[in-house]
Amino acid sequence: MNLEEVARQRTVPRAPTPAELAPQPSRLSRSGAVLALQARALCHERFHASATAVATELALMLGCERVSIGFLHRERARVGVVSNAADIREQQAIVRAIAAAMDEAIDQGAVIVHPLPGGSSPSVSLAHAELTRKNGNASICTVPIIGRGRGRGRMLGAIVFERRDGFDARAVEIAKDAATFVGPVLELKHRLDQPIGTRIARAVAPRGEHAGPFQPAAWHVGLALIALGLLVAALWPSTFRVVAPARVEGEGQRIISAPVDGFVRSSALRPGAPVKAGQVLATLEDHELALEREKWNAESEQLDKQYREALSQDDAAQIVISRSKLEQAQVQLALVESQLDRAQLKAPFDGVLVSGDLSQSVGMPVIRGQELMTVAPDNSFRIVAEVDEQDIGALREGQRARVMFGALSSRPVQITVTRIAPVAAPLDGRNVFEVDGRIEGSAEALRPGLRGVARIEIARHSLGWVWWPRTSDWMRRTLWRVLG
């Protein structure tokens, strides 16, 4: 074996090109070509990938320089994919010419081949002639894609084939088969890839020969659906509620104030601590009151001695004077002793200390009547809702409500409105009315000072009725401020 034979045996065989691997129309039956194209269309999930694969397969199968697939959009053809083109936006001029050729074939509902071998065409082919001038005088074959609807088929789109050699009868038949059997599959994928509004518009649009002149666009259908949704929401049954912040207060809570001017001497309790009736909560400085008590005590003893001497001497005038002075001294002594007793701030009943932390205020001066502490009963509460003045007109006694507290988010508290304050009070830059509510059921988990949100139920109405009064009131107030 010589060297040339060895080299020939070791030569690696050349890989076939895609054009050589592609099935040729002369070697492939029409049914085989259709099955191959359908396999290409169904092996991809998205429209663009499927259409690109089909266009590329058709270009290889028929020896075309370019195959374009497009579908109707608002009665005009729109090119979807072009074989051997990654981005059709870079070829806007040729894409417009291809779309015009598609429209020409779709409007006539016939296959257009340009130029025909005989030189004459039974169809109008002005757009095809323009495309021929732009693609270097290549032959063009445009096949409409026809769907199967009621009665006559409806036009879905078109496929444009461009190649240097003319189109023979077999190539035209394979092109027709591709449009007939593969085109509707691609159109279905194209519709499924469209936005939901466009899909709904196509679903409700009239089709076929009985279609009217008005074809609703996607935004028409979107607006109609929004209007329908708003109408359904406006008529939907709902409950008119007033929402307001709420707090827990003790039923009949008592404020403990300073009985006299003085200073805080001691305090061992802080808010939240349970208290008993008569328990000392805090003590004021009473040194001066103790000295004054000693003074009036000594004065009373001296005047009592003078009164007894006047009695022993039977001096009527001195008896009257001494007795008056003695009674005056005794009254002053009783007053001082009462002030000494009140210097010890005591709990009026069993309950909870709600406010007044004097443990860090020892030595602080206080004046008579100054609020120092608040005590609330430990088993009797009420809920106070702070209702805005614009909603107070809808409230009535006896209405039911639910209150959600941050500490009791799993169990809303049921209340019944028992009192509506006749006068508003300023709060955080707005006017509010305090609405008292009686708690229905157990209140063991409640604590004075808890804050939550109350939802007071007014009446059952439609959702539109619930929102319209508030919206109209806001619009009137805004116009009043703007227009002056």
VEXKOL-397304 format. One line per field, with one value per residue (C-alpha): x, y, z; residue in three letters. Coordinates in nm, 2 decimals. Layout:
N
xx: (X,...)
yy: (Y,...)
zz: (Z,...)
type: (ALA,...)
This chain:
484
xx: (0.00,0.16,0.14,-0.14,-0.37,-0.29,-0.36,-0.69,-0.80,-0.72,-0.89,-1.18,-1.51,-1.65,-1.95,-2.26,-2.40,-2.75,-2.87,-2.75,-2.92,-3.25,-3.50,-3.52,-3.86,-3.76,-3.67,-3.95,-4.32,-4.57,-4.71,-4.35,-4.28,-4.59,-4.51,-4.15,-4.28,-4.55,-4.28,-4.07,-4.37,-4.47,-4.13,-4.11,-4.34,-4.33,-4.45,-4.13,-3.92,-4.17,-4.22,-3.84,-3.79,-4.06,-3.93,-3.58,-3.70,-3.90,-3.60,-3.38,-3.65,-3.74,-3.40,-3.52,-3.30,-3.57,-3.90,-4.12,-4.43,-4.68,-5.03,-5.31,-5.33,-5.61,-5.68,-5.31,-5.04,-4.76,-4.44,-4.36,-4.04,-3.80,-3.56,-3.19,-3.26,-3.20,-3.37,-3.62,-3.62,-3.29,-3.45,-3.75,-3.76,-3.77,-4.01,-4.26,-4.23,-4.29,-4.59,-4.73,-4.69,-4.87,-5.16,-5.19,-5.22,-5.46,-5.69,-5.72,-5.74,-5.51,-5.16,-4.94,-4.63,-4.42,-4.29,-4.48,-4.30,-4.54,-4.49,-4.86,-5.03,-5.41,-5.37,-5.27,-4.90,-4.78,-4.65,-4.48,-4.31,-4.18,-4.05,-3.88,-3.70,-3.58,-3.45,-3.25,-3.51,-3.56,-3.88,-4.16,-4.44,-4.69,-4.94,-5.23,-5.29,-5.66,-5.83,-6.13,-6.43,-6.80,-6.88,-6.59,-6.24,-6.11,-5.77,-5.51,-5.19,-4.95,-4.61,-4.37,-4.11,-3.81,-3.56,-3.34,-3.48,-3.85,-4.11,-4.22,-4.56,-4.42,-4.26,-4.59,-4.78,-4.55,-4.58,-4.96,-4.95,-4.73,-4.97,-5.27,-5.15,-4.88,-5.00,-5.30,-5.07,-4.84,-5.14,-5.27,-4.93,-4.92,-5.26,-5.16,-4.85,-5.05,-5.16,-5.48,-5.66,-5.58,-5.69,-6.02,-6.07,-6.01,-6.25,-6.54,-6.47,-6.72,-6.57,-6.64,-6.85,-7.11,-6.85,-6.96,-6.74,-6.65,-6.37,-6.30,-5.93,-5.77,-5.79,-6.17,-6.23,-6.00,-6.20,-6.53,-6.41,-6.29,-6.63,-6.81,-6.59,-6.66,-7.03,-7.03,-6.82,-7.06,-7.36,-7.19,-7.36,-7.15,-7.17,-7.12,-6.88,-6.71,-6.35,-6.19,-5.91,-6.02,-5.88,-5.97,-6.06,-6.18,-6.55,-6.57,-6.19,-6.08,-5.82,-5.61,-5.49,-5.27,-5.47,-5.23,-4.92,-4.61,-4.35,-4.35,-4.19,-4.22,-4.40,-4.34,-4.60,-4.58,-4.86,-5.00,-4.97,-5.28,-5.40,-5.64,-5.89,-5.72,-5.37,-5.12,-5.01,-4.78,-4.69,-4.64,-4.40,-4.59,-4.32,-4.47,-4.82,-4.69,-4.54,-4.86,-5.05,-4.82,-4.88,-5.26,-5.25,-5.06,-5.29,-5.59,-5.46,-5.38,-5.72,-5.89,-5.71,-5.83,-6.18,-6.18,-6.04,-6.32,-6.58,-6.43,-6.45,-6.80,-6.69,-6.96,-6.78,-6.45,-6.63,-6.77,-6.44,-6.24,-6.49,-6.49,-6.11,-6.09,-6.34,-6.15,-5.82,-5.99,-6.12,-5.77,-5.63,-5.89,-5.81,-5.44,-5.50,-5.72,-5.45,-5.20,-5.42,-5.47,-5.10,-5.11,-5.26,-5.48,-5.66,-6.04,-6.12,-5.97,-5.83,-5.52,-5.30,-5.34,-5.11,-4.89,-4.53,-4.41,-4.13,-3.89,-4.02,-3.94,-3.89,-4.09,-4.31,-4.68,-4.96,-5.31,-5.54,-5.26,-5.34,-5.10,-5.24,-5.53,-5.69,-5.93,-6.14,-5.97,-6.29,-6.50,-6.40,-6.54,-6.41,-6.39,-6.37,-6.23,-6.46,-6.37,-6.62,-6.71,-6.84,-7.02,-7.35,-7.40,-7.36,-7.65,-7.68,-7.73,-7.52,-7.28,-6.91,-6.60,-6.26,-5.93,-5.64,-5.28,-5.25,-5.56,-5.54,-5.69,-6.01,-6.20,-6.40,-6.77,-6.92,-7.24,-7.25,-7.39,-7.30,-7.19,-7.02,-7.20,-6.88,-6.58,-6.22,-5.90,-5.67,-5.36,-5.47,-5.83,-6.16,-6.29,-6.60,-6.56,-6.80,-6.84,-6.91,-7.02,-6.83,-7.03,-6.90,-6.59,-6.33,-6.07,-5.80,-5.85,-5.62,-5.67,-5.47,-5.49,-5.53,-5.69,-5.92,-6.30,-6.53,-6.88,-7.14,-7.40,-7.61,-7.62,-7.58,-7.41,-7.04,-7.11,-7.34,-7.08,-6.80,-7.00,-7.09,-6.73,-6.60,-6.86,-6.79,-6.41,-6.48,-6.70,-6.44,-6.17,-6.36,-6.46,-6.09,-5.98,-6.25,-6.24)
yy: (0.00,0.33,0.66,0.81,0.51,0.55,0.92,0.86,0.61,0.84,1.15,1.26,1.27,1.63,1.72,1.78,2.13,2.22,2.25,1.90,1.76,1.94,1.73,1.83,1.86,1.63,1.36,1.42,1.36,1.63,1.45,1.40,1.77,1.86,1.62,1.76,2.11,2.03,1.86,2.18,2.39,2.16,2.11,2.47,2.62,2.99,3.13,3.31,3.00,2.78,3.02,3.07,2.70,2.65,2.95,2.81,2.46,2.60,2.80,2.49,2.27,2.49,2.65,3.00,3.29,3.42,3.29,3.54,3.45,3.71,3.74,3.99,4.25,4.51,4.41,4.46,4.20,4.22,4.02,3.79,3.62,3.62,3.32,3.39,3.72,3.76,4.09,4.21,4.56,4.62,4.56,4.79,4.88,4.53,4.42,4.68,4.56,4.20,4.31,4.49,4.17,3.97,4.23,4.20,3.82,3.83,4.10,3.88,3.56,3.38,3.26,3.51,3.40,3.68,3.69,3.41,3.22,3.34,3.70,3.78,3.74,3.70,3.87,4.22,4.21,4.57,4.51,4.19,4.38,4.64,4.37,4.21,4.54,4.56,4.19,4.19,4.05,3.73,3.53,3.57,3.33,3.45,3.20,3.32,3.13,3.05,2.93,2.70,2.88,2.89,2.90,3.04,3.03,3.35,3.50,3.46,3.57,3.48,3.32,3.49,3.28,3.44,3.25,3.31,3.03,3.04,2.85,2.53,2.36,2.12,2.40,2.60,2.29,2.24,2.61,2.57,2.27,2.45,2.74,2.51,2.26,2.45,2.81,2.76,2.59,2.89,3.13,2.96,2.99,3.36,3.42,3.24,3.46,3.79,4.00,3.90,4.22,4.14,3.78,3.89,4.14,3.87,3.64,3.88,4.05,3.95,3.71,3.59,3.74,3.88,4.09,4.45,4.76,4.80,4.57,4.63,4.68,4.55,4.87,4.90,4.56,4.65,4.97,4.77,4.51,4.78,4.96,4.62,4.55,4.89,4.85,4.51,4.64,4.94,4.71,4.45,4.43,4.57,4.72,5.09,5.12,5.40,5.33,5.52,5.48,5.34,5.31,5.12,5.31,5.20,5.23,5.51,5.56,5.81,6.09,6.15,6.51,6.70,6.82,7.09,7.26,7.07,6.82,6.45,6.26,5.89,5.67,5.29,5.21,5.24,5.23,4.88,4.78,4.64,4.84,4.78,5.02,5.24,5.15,5.43,5.52,5.81,6.05,6.42,6.61,6.69,6.84,7.19,7.05,6.84,7.16,7.35,7.06,7.09,7.46,7.44,7.15,7.36,7.66,7.44,7.32,7.68,7.81,7.51,7.60,7.97,7.85,7.63,7.92,8.15,7.88,7.85,8.23,8.25,8.53,8.52,8.76,8.57,8.24,8.34,8.48,8.18,7.93,8.11,8.10,7.74,7.63,7.83,7.65,7.31,7.38,7.48,7.16,6.94,7.11,7.05,6.69,6.64,6.79,6.55,6.26,6.37,6.41,6.03,5.96,5.65,5.42,5.49,5.13,4.80,4.85,4.92,5.22,5.35,5.66,5.86,5.73,5.93,5.69,5.90,6.23,6.23,6.59,6.73,7.03,7.00,7.25,7.21,7.04,6.90,6.56,6.31,5.96,5.78,5.46,5.24,4.94,4.61,4.44,4.71,4.88,5.09,5.15,5.50,5.55,5.88,5.94,6.21,6.49,6.41,6.07,6.15,6.23,5.86,5.73,5.65,5.49,5.11,5.05,4.76,4.76,4.55,4.67,4.51,4.56,4.50,4.29,4.09,4.06,3.71,3.81,4.13,4.28,4.33,4.66,4.85,5.23,5.38,5.75,6.00,6.31,6.63,6.84,6.78,6.78,6.86,6.57,6.56,6.85,6.73,6.74,6.41,6.31,6.06,5.76,5.53,5.16,4.89,4.57,4.26,3.94,3.88,4.16,3.97,4.02,4.40,4.64,5.02,5.21,4.95,5.11,4.96,5.03,5.03,4.95,5.07,4.91,5.17,4.99,4.74,4.91,4.85,4.92,5.22,5.38,5.33,5.51,5.78,6.00,6.01,6.08,6.35,6.51,6.51,6.66,6.94,7.03,7.04,7.25,7.48,7.54,7.57,7.81,8.01)
zz: (0.00,-0.11,0.08,-0.13,-0.05,0.32,0.31,0.13,0.39,0.68,0.53,0.75,0.56,0.51,0.72,0.51,0.50,0.62,0.26,0.19,0.50,0.43,0.25,-0.12,-0.28,-0.56,-0.31,-0.06,-0.11,-0.03,0.28,0.40,0.36,0.56,0.84,0.86,0.88,1.14,1.35,1.33,1.44,1.73,1.88,2.01,2.27,2.17,1.84,1.74,1.78,1.60,1.31,1.27,1.26,0.99,0.78,0.79,0.70,0.41,0.28,0.28,0.14,-0.15,-0.20,-0.12,-0.02,0.22,0.36,0.55,0.77,0.88,1.02,1.01,1.28,1.25,0.89,0.79,0.75,1.00,0.93,1.22,1.13,0.84,0.78,0.82,1.00,1.37,1.40,1.13,1.28,1.11,0.77,0.79,0.42,0.29,0.57,0.46,0.10,0.22,0.42,0.12,-0.09,0.18,0.19,-0.19,-0.18,0.12,-0.04,-0.36,-0.16,-0.42,-0.46,-0.65,-0.83,-0.98,-1.24,-1.42,-1.68,-1.95,-1.86,-1.77,-1.44,-1.38,-1.04,-0.94,-0.85,-0.81,-0.46,-0.58,-0.86,-0.61,-0.39,-0.69,-0.77,-0.40,-0.37,-0.69,-0.93,-0.74,-0.80,-0.55,-0.44,-0.19,-0.04,0.19,0.51,0.53,0.85,0.86,1.00,0.93,0.56,0.37,0.52,0.68,0.60,0.88,0.71,0.44,0.36,0.11,-0.07,-0.25,-0.46,-0.77,-0.98,-1.08,-0.90,-1.07,-1.01,-0.75,-0.54,-0.55,-0.43,-0.14,-0.05,-0.06,0.16,0.41,0.43,0.46,0.72,0.91,0.88,1.12,1.38,1.38,1.39,1.70,1.87,1.76,1.92,2.24,2.27,2.24,2.55,2.71,2.59,2.23,2.27,2.42,2.14,1.88,2.06,2.06,1.73,1.45,1.19,0.85,0.58,0.82,1.01,1.05,0.98,1.35,1.47,1.84,1.93,2.24,2.42,2.33,2.49,2.79,2.86,2.82,3.07,3.32,3.29,3.34,3.64,3.79,3.74,3.91,4.20,4.24,4.26,4.48,4.83,5.11,5.46,5.52,5.81,5.99,6.09,6.37,6.63,6.97,7.32,7.64,7.95,8.29,8.36,8.63,8.66,8.93,8.90,9.22,9.25,9.49,9.79,9.89,9.76,9.85,9.74,9.66,9.94,9.83,9.58,9.53,9.26,8.88,8.61,8.56,8.93,9.10,9.40,9.69,9.84,10.09,9.98,10.00,9.65,9.72,10.01,10.00,10.22,10.55,10.78,10.78,10.84,11.13,11.29,11.23,11.40,11.70,11.71,11.70,11.95,12.20,12.13,12.19,12.53,12.64,12.54,12.71,13.04,13.01,12.94,13.26,13.47,13.34,13.44,13.79,13.83,13.69,13.46,13.19,12.94,12.97,12.94,12.60,12.47,12.58,12.44,12.10,12.08,12.19,11.92,11.66,11.76,11.75,11.40,11.28,11.44,11.27,10.93,10.97,11.07,10.76,10.54,10.70,10.63,10.27,10.22,10.18,9.84,9.87,9.62,9.63,9.52,9.40,9.05,8.84,8.84,8.49,8.49,8.72,8.77,9.07,9.16,8.95,9.07,9.44,9.56,9.26,9.36,9.31,9.34,9.47,9.22,9.00,8.85,8.98,8.92,8.76,8.90,8.70,8.80,8.71,8.59,8.43,8.10,7.82,7.47,7.34,6.96,6.82,6.52,6.27,6.24,5.88,5.98,6.30,6.13,6.04,6.40,6.63,6.97,6.96,6.65,6.67,6.61,6.62,6.76,6.67,6.92,6.84,7.15,7.07,6.69,6.69,6.88,6.77,7.06,7.00,7.13,7.12,7.09,7.42,7.40,7.14,7.28,7.18,7.15,6.94,7.07,6.88,6.83,6.61,6.40,6.34,6.53,6.67,6.87,7.14,7.10,7.40,7.35,7.59,7.57,7.47,7.63,7.83,7.89,8.09,7.83,7.81,7.98,8.03,7.77,7.49,7.15,6.84,6.54,6.56,6.26,6.34,6.12,5.98,5.72,5.43,5.09,4.76,4.73,4.51,4.76,5.03,4.85,4.67,4.97,5.08,4.73,4.66,5.00,4.92,4.58,4.72,4.99,4.72,4.49,4.77,4.86,4.50,4.38,4.70)
type: (MET,ASN,LEU,GLU,GLU,VAL,ALA,ARG,GLN,ARG,THR,VAL,PRO,ARG,ALA,PRO,THR,PRO,ALA,GLU,LEU,ALA,PRO,GLN,PRO,SER,ARG,LEU,SER,ARG,SER,GLY,ALA,VAL,LEU,ALA,LEU,GLN,ALA,ARG,ALA,LEU,CYS,HIS,GLU,ARG,PHE,HIS,ALA,SER,ALA,THR,ALA,VAL,ALA,THR,GLU,LEU,ALA,LEU,MET,LEU,GLY,CYS,GLU,ARG,VAL,SER,ILE,GLY,PHE,LEU,HIS,ARG,GLU,ARG,ALA,ARG,VAL,GLY,VAL,VAL,SER,ASN,ALA,ALA,ASP,ILE,ARG,GLU,GLN,GLN,ALA,ILE,VAL,ARG,ALA,ILE,ALA,ALA,ALA,MET,ASP,GLU,ALA,ILE,ASP,GLN,GLY,ALA,VAL,ILE,VAL,HIS,PRO,LEU,PRO,GLY,GLY,SER,SER,PRO,SER,VAL,SER,LEU,ALA,HIS,ALA,GLU,LEU,THR,ARG,LYS,ASN,GLY,ASN,ALA,SER,ILE,CYS,THR,VAL,PRO,ILE,ILE,GLY,ARG,GLY,ARG,GLY,ARG,GLY,ARG,MET,LEU,GLY,ALA,ILE,VAL,PHE,GLU,ARG,ARG,ASP,GLY,PHE,ASP,ALA,ARG,ALA,VAL,GLU,ILE,ALA,LYS,ASP,ALA,ALA,THR,PHE,VAL,GLY,PRO,VAL,LEU,GLU,LEU,LYS,HIS,ARG,LEU,ASP,GLN,PRO,ILE,GLY,THR,ARG,ILE,ALA,ARG,ALA,VAL,ALA,PRO,ARG,GLY,GLU,HIS,ALA,GLY,PRO,PHE,GLN,PRO,ALA,ALA,TRP,HIS,VAL,GLY,LEU,ALA,LEU,ILE,ALA,LEU,GLY,LEU,LEU,VAL,ALA,ALA,LEU,TRP,PRO,SER,THR,PHE,ARG,VAL,VAL,ALA,PRO,ALA,ARG,VAL,GLU,GLY,GLU,GLY,GLN,ARG,ILE,ILE,SER,ALA,PRO,VAL,ASP,GLY,PHE,VAL,ARG,SER,SER,ALA,LEU,ARG,PRO,GLY,ALA,PRO,VAL,LYS,ALA,GLY,GLN,VAL,LEU,ALA,THR,LEU,GLU,ASP,HIS,GLU,LEU,ALA,LEU,GLU,ARG,GLU,LYS,TRP,ASN,ALA,GLU,SER,GLU,GLN,LEU,ASP,LYS,GLN,TYR,ARG,GLU,ALA,LEU,SER,GLN,ASP,ASP,ALA,ALA,GLN,ILE,VAL,ILE,SER,ARG,SER,LYS,LEU,GLU,GLN,ALA,GLN,VAL,GLN,LEU,ALA,LEU,VAL,GLU,SER,GLN,LEU,ASP,ARG,ALA,GLN,LEU,LYS,ALA,PRO,PHE,ASP,GLY,VAL,LEU,VAL,SER,GLY,ASP,LEU,SER,GLN,SER,VAL,GLY,MET,PRO,VAL,ILE,ARG,GLY,GLN,GLU,LEU,MET,THR,VAL,ALA,PRO,ASP,ASN,SER,PHE,ARG,ILE,VAL,ALA,GLU,VAL,ASP,GLU,GLN,ASP,ILE,GLY,ALA,LEU,ARG,GLU,GLY,GLN,ARG,ALA,ARG,VAL,MET,PHE,GLY,ALA,LEU,SER,SER,ARG,PRO,VAL,GLN,ILE,THR,VAL,THR,ARG,ILE,ALA,PRO,VAL,ALA,ALA,PRO,LEU,ASP,GLY,ARG,ASN,VAL,PHE,GLU,VAL,ASP,GLY,ARG,ILE,GLU,GLY,SER,ALA,GLU,ALA,LEU,ARG,PRO,GLY,LEU,ARG,GLY,VAL,ALA,ARG,ILE,GLU,ILE,ALA,ARG,HIS,SER,LEU,GLY,TRP,VAL,TRP,TRP,PRO,ARG,THR,SER,ASP,TRP,MET,ARG,ARG,THR,LEU,TRP,ARG,VAL,LEU,GLY)
